[in-house]
């Protein structure tokens, strides 16, 4: 019984220290979903406009006019 009491006392003495250590390790892991939830400040590039068809048409019309 004495050995069990010593083991229990040692475990209870280490329990607050272990709890604090585990909480310090868990804080960054638990904070990540809150950081990823804020997607309202995204900077996006303007949409690319395809102007190649207009340029080809313009060159074709200019060549037809010059002939």
C-alpha positions in Angstrom: 0.0 0.0 0.0 2.9 2.3 0.7 4.3 1.9 -2.7 0.9 2.7 -4.3 0.5 5.8 -2.2 4.0 7.0 -3.2 3.2 6.4 -6.9 -0.1 8.3 -6.6 1.5 11.2 -4.8 4.2 11.5 -7.5 1.6 11.3 -10.3 -0.6 14.0 -8.6 2.5 16.2 -8.2 3.4 15.9 -11.9 -0.2 16.3 -13.2 -0.4 20.1 -13.1 3.0 20.4 -14.9 2.0 17.9 -17.5 -1.4 19.6 -18.1 0.3 23.0 -18.6 2.8 21.4 -21.0 0.0 19.8 -23.1 -2.0 23.0 -23.1 1.0 24.9 -24.5 1.4 22.3 -27.2 -2.3 22.4 -28.1 -2.8 26.1 -28.4 -1.2 26.5 -31.9 -3.0 23.5 -33.2 -6.4 24.8 -31.9 -5.7 28.3 -33.2 -5.2 27.2 -36.8 -8.9 26.8 -37.8 -9.6 30.3 -36.5 -6.8 31.7 -38.7 -7.9 29.9 -41.8 -11.6 31.0 -41.3 -10.8 34.6 -42.3 -10.8 34.6 -46.1 -12.3 38.0 -46.6 -9.0 39.8 -47.2 -8.0 38.1 -50.4 -6.4 40.2 -53.1 -7.2 38.8 -56.5 -5.8 39.8 -59.9 -8.2 41.1 -62.5 -9.6 38.6 -65.0 -7.5 38.1 -68.1 -9.3 39.4 -71.2 -8.5 37.5 -74.4 -7.9 40.2 -77.0 -6.0 38.1 -79.6 -9.0 37.6 -81.9 -9.6 41.4 -82.1 -6.0 42.0 -82.9 -6.0 39.4 -85.7 -9.3 40.9 -87.1 -7.8 44.4 -87.0 -4.7 43.4 -88.9 -6.8 41.5 -91.5 -9.0 44.5 -92.1 -6.0 46.8 -92.5 -4.5 44.5 -95.0 -7.7 44.3 -97.0 -8.0 48.1 -97.1 -4.4 48.6 -98.3 -4.8 46.3 -101.3 
